[in-house]
Amino acid sequence: MKIKTEPPLRASPDPEKIFRQGEAFLEAMTLLVRCARPANQAQLGAPIVVNSAFASEIFLKCLIRLESGQTARGHHLDALFARLHPATRQEIDALWREGIVRKEQATLRIEAAMGITIPRKLQDCLAAGGRAFEATRYLYEGDGKVRFVLTDLPKMLHEVILARRPEWSQPLPEPRLIEEMQFQKPST
């Protein structure tokens, strides 16, 4: 019996391709957030978290690739963040602290309404929600509770990457409707 194996990972994925994939998940998260209303928040919460966490994961992997030339593996945001150069971590942390200050009143309202305490430090948020991508995809297997307060992180990582690669800020072509797309059978 022949066992099918996965093709080996390319040794050096193009960082811009990594970045573009992250942008796709950031855009998906943004669209879901715009669609969220009180009536559908419960249904959209998990997809918003998954897309946000995955966009953050991919952007962190892009930064790791840009800084070290290495191809990062894994989903744990805290572990990926730890692989960044110290100056990059400080830059992202500074953006995080600015964002926390802007959202403090909203954060206080959420804490009061839900009876919880939301961490403010990025390291604490990464520790609490760094595995949200996996936990949320399999939410039905656990207790149904995932603490994830990192929905702003992918936008910040996007900003950090574009500061390093401003030529990537070119807008991508508008996506077409599925009905307008042309499909071809892959050549073998």
ZADRENFI-306126 format. One record per residue (C-alpha): residue in one letter; residue number from 1; x, y, z. Coordinates in nm, 3 decimals, m for minus. Layout:
BEGIN
A | NUM | X | Y | Z
...
//
This chain:
BEGIN
M | 1 | 0.000 | 0.000 | 0.000
K | 2 | 0.143 | 0.334 | m0.106
I | 3 | 0.114 | 0.614 | 0.151
K | 4 | 0.045 | 0.959 | 0.015
T | 5 | 0.278 | 1.220 | 0.161
E | 6 | 0.264 | 1.596 | 0.165
P | 7 | 0.498 | 1.770 | m0.078
P | 8 | 0.795 | 1.924 | 0.102
L | 9 | 0.767 | 2.289 | 0.199
R | 10 | 0.960 | 2.515 | m0.034
A | 11 | 1.279 | 2.622 | 0.131
S | 12 | 1.227 | 2.992 | 0.073
P | 13 | 0.873 | 3.120 | 0.022
D | 14 | 0.853 | 3.470 | m0.121
P | 15 | 0.787 | 3.711 | 0.169
E | 16 | 0.553 | 3.918 | m0.048
K | 17 | 0.337 | 3.610 | m0.110
I | 18 | 0.327 | 3.549 | 0.264
F | 19 | 0.226 | 3.914 | 0.313
R | 20 | m0.049 | 3.896 | 0.049
Q | 21 | m0.197 | 3.586 | 0.209
G | 22 | m0.202 | 3.768 | 0.543
E | 23 | m0.378 | 4.060 | 0.376
A | 24 | m0.650 | 3.825 | 0.250
F | 25 | m0.728 | 3.705 | 0.603
L | 26 | m0.713 | 4.061 | 0.737
E | 27 | m0.964 | 4.167 | 0.473
A | 28 | m1.189 | 3.871 | 0.555
M | 29 | m1.180 | 3.967 | 0.925
T | 30 | m1.254 | 4.331 | 0.839
L | 31 | m1.555 | 4.232 | 0.627
L | 32 | m1.689 | 4.009 | 0.905
V | 33 | m1.651 | 4.285 | 1.163
R | 34 | m1.843 | 4.523 | 0.936
C | 35 | m2.124 | 4.266 | 0.904
A | 36 | m2.148 | 4.195 | 1.277
R | 37 | m2.471 | 4.310 | 1.433
P | 38 | m2.621 | 4.218 | 1.771
A | 39 | m2.837 | 3.954 | 1.598
N | 40 | m2.542 | 3.769 | 1.441
Q | 41 | m2.251 | 3.841 | 1.677
A | 42 | m2.259 | 3.491 | 1.825
Q | 43 | m2.230 | 3.333 | 1.480
L | 44 | m1.958 | 3.571 | 1.355
G | 45 | m1.745 | 3.584 | 1.670
A | 46 | m1.551 | 3.263 | 1.602
P | 47 | m1.485 | 3.340 | 1.232
I | 48 | m1.367 | 3.690 | 1.327
V | 49 | m1.123 | 3.546 | 1.582
V | 50 | m0.997 | 3.276 | 1.343
N | 51 | m0.935 | 3.525 | 1.063
S | 52 | m0.772 | 3.777 | 1.296
A | 53 | m0.548 | 3.514 | 1.456
F | 54 | m0.454 | 3.364 | 1.121
A | 55 | m0.378 | 3.706 | 0.969
S | 56 | m0.157 | 3.782 | 1.271
E | 57 | 0.015 | 3.445 | 1.240
I | 58 | 0.090 | 3.496 | 0.872
F | 59 | 0.211 | 3.855 | 0.921
L | 60 | 0.440 | 3.740 | 1.205
K | 61 | 0.577 | 3.469 | 0.976
C | 62 | 0.633 | 3.731 | 0.707
L | 63 | 0.829 | 3.948 | 0.950
I | 64 | 1.035 | 3.648 | 1.062
R | 65 | 1.109 | 3.568 | 0.699
L | 66 | 1.211 | 3.930 | 0.629
E | 67 | 1.432 | 3.949 | 0.939
S | 68 | 1.600 | 3.611 | 0.941
G | 69 | 1.531 | 3.446 | 0.607
Q | 70 | 1.378 | 3.156 | 0.800
T | 71 | 1.044 | 2.994 | 0.731
A | 72 | 0.847 | 2.985 | 1.056
R | 73 | 0.604 | 2.707 | 1.140
G | 74 | 0.327 | 2.680 | 1.399
H | 75 | 0.021 | 2.874 | 1.507
H | 76 | 0.120 | 3.005 | 1.851
L | 77 | 0.129 | 3.382 | 1.826
D | 78 | 0.332 | 3.429 | 2.143
A | 79 | 0.602 | 3.189 | 2.019
L | 80 | 0.613 | 3.356 | 1.676
F | 81 | 0.629 | 3.702 | 1.835
A | 82 | 0.924 | 3.588 | 2.050
R | 83 | 1.120 | 3.504 | 1.732
L | 84 | 1.117 | 3.865 | 1.611
H | 85 | 1.414 | 4.092 | 1.663
P | 86 | 1.388 | 4.286 | 1.991
A | 87 | 1.356 | 4.620 | 1.807
T | 88 | 1.064 | 4.484 | 1.605
R | 89 | 0.892 | 4.356 | 1.919
Q | 90 | 0.936 | 4.699 | 2.078
E | 91 | 0.792 | 4.870 | 1.769
I | 92 | 0.485 | 4.646 | 1.772
D | 93 | 0.446 | 4.688 | 2.149
A | 94 | 0.453 | 5.068 | 2.108
L | 95 | 0.174 | 5.047 | 1.847
W | 96 | m0.021 | 4.819 | 2.082
R | 97 | 0.012 | 5.061 | 2.375
E | 98 | m0.113 | 5.349 | 2.156
G | 99 | m0.412 | 5.140 | 2.051
I | 100 | m0.494 | 5.045 | 2.409
V | 101 | m0.501 | 5.410 | 2.513
R | 102 | m0.741 | 5.495 | 2.225
K | 103 | m0.974 | 5.207 | 2.317
E | 104 | m0.960 | 5.237 | 2.696
Q | 105 | m1.317 | 5.365 | 2.739
A | 106 | m1.458 | 5.087 | 2.519
T | 107 | m1.248 | 4.831 | 2.705
L | 108 | m1.380 | 4.954 | 3.039
R | 109 | m1.741 | 4.924 | 2.911
I | 110 | m1.678 | 4.567 | 2.794
E | 111 | m1.520 | 4.473 | 3.127
A | 112 | m1.813 | 4.617 | 3.320
A | 113 | m2.074 | 4.450 | 3.098
M | 114 | m1.906 | 4.108 | 3.100
G | 115 | m1.758 | 4.108 | 3.450
I | 116 | m1.408 | 4.033 | 3.326
T | 117 | m1.068 | 4.196 | 3.329
I | 118 | m0.905 | 4.243 | 2.990
P | 119 | m0.525 | 4.246 | 2.989
R | 120 | m0.366 | 4.563 | 2.853
K | 121 | m0.005 | 4.453 | 2.793
L | 122 | 0.064 | 4.291 | 2.456
Q | 123 | 0.266 | 4.009 | 2.617
D | 124 | m0.029 | 3.927 | 2.844
C | 125 | m0.272 | 3.933 | 2.550
L | 126 | m0.042 | 3.708 | 2.347
A | 127 | m0.015 | 3.467 | 2.639
A | 128 | m0.394 | 3.460 | 2.684
G | 129 | m0.489 | 3.444 | 2.315
G | 130 | m0.179 | 3.319 | 2.138
R | 131 | m0.337 | 2.982 | 2.068
A | 132 | m0.680 | 3.115 | 1.971
F | 133 | m0.648 | 3.005 | 1.609
E | 134 | m0.645 | 2.640 | 1.715
A | 135 | m0.882 | 2.677 | 2.008
T | 136 | m1.146 | 2.864 | 1.808
R | 137 | m1.138 | 2.629 | 1.511
Y | 138 | m1.222 | 2.346 | 1.753
L | 139 | m1.446 | 2.547 | 1.984
Y | 140 | m1.703 | 2.267 | 1.995
E | 141 | m1.446 | 2.039 | 2.162
G | 142 | m1.374 | 2.266 | 2.458
D | 143 | m1.568 | 2.471 | 2.707
G | 144 | m1.670 | 2.726 | 2.442
K | 145 | m1.464 | 3.004 | 2.599
V | 146 | m1.175 | 3.163 | 2.415
R | 147 | m1.017 | 3.484 | 2.541
F | 148 | m0.893 | 3.678 | 2.240
V | 149 | m0.836 | 4.053 | 2.251
L | 150 | m0.590 | 4.070 | 1.962
T | 151 | m0.823 | 4.174 | 1.680
D | 152 | m0.622 | 4.495 | 1.629
L | 153 | m0.290 | 4.311 | 1.607
P | 154 | m0.302 | 4.213 | 1.238
K | 155 | m0.357 | 4.576 | 1.136
M | 156 | m0.055 | 4.678 | 1.341
L | 157 | 0.162 | 4.400 | 1.195
H | 158 | 0.046 | 4.503 | 0.847
E | 159 | 0.162 | 4.858 | 0.922
V | 160 | 0.501 | 4.737 | 1.048
I | 161 | 0.557 | 4.527 | 0.736
L | 162 | 0.462 | 4.813 | 0.503
A | 163 | 0.708 | 5.039 | 0.685
R | 164 | 0.976 | 4.791 | 0.580
R | 165 | 0.839 | 4.723 | 0.233
P | 166 | 0.648 | 5.034 | 0.119
E | 167 | 0.645 | 4.903 | m0.239
W | 168 | 0.400 | 4.637 | m0.118
S | 169 | 0.139 | 4.902 | m0.040
Q | 170 | 0.017 | 4.899 | m0.398
P | 171 | m0.352 | 4.814 | m0.392
L | 172 | m0.438 | 4.475 | m0.528
P | 173 | m0.690 | 4.443 | m0.811
E | 174 | m1.052 | 4.437 | m0.700
P | 175 | m1.173 | 4.082 | m0.648
R | 176 | m1.424 | 3.957 | m0.900
L | 177 | m1.745 | 3.779 | m0.825
I | 178 | m1.715 | 3.402 | m0.838
E | 179 | m1.953 | 3.404 | m1.134
E | 180 | m1.706 | 3.616 | m1.334
M | 181 | m1.399 | 3.408 | m1.260
Q | 182 | m1.245 | 3.175 | m1.515
F | 183 | m1.146 | 2.831 | m1.388
Q | 184 | m0.904 | 2.593 | m1.549
K | 185 | m0.817 | 2.238 | m1.469
P | 186 | m0.467 | 2.226 | m1.321
S | 187 | m0.210 | 2.080 | m1.557
T | 188 | m0.046 | 1.762 | m1.437
//
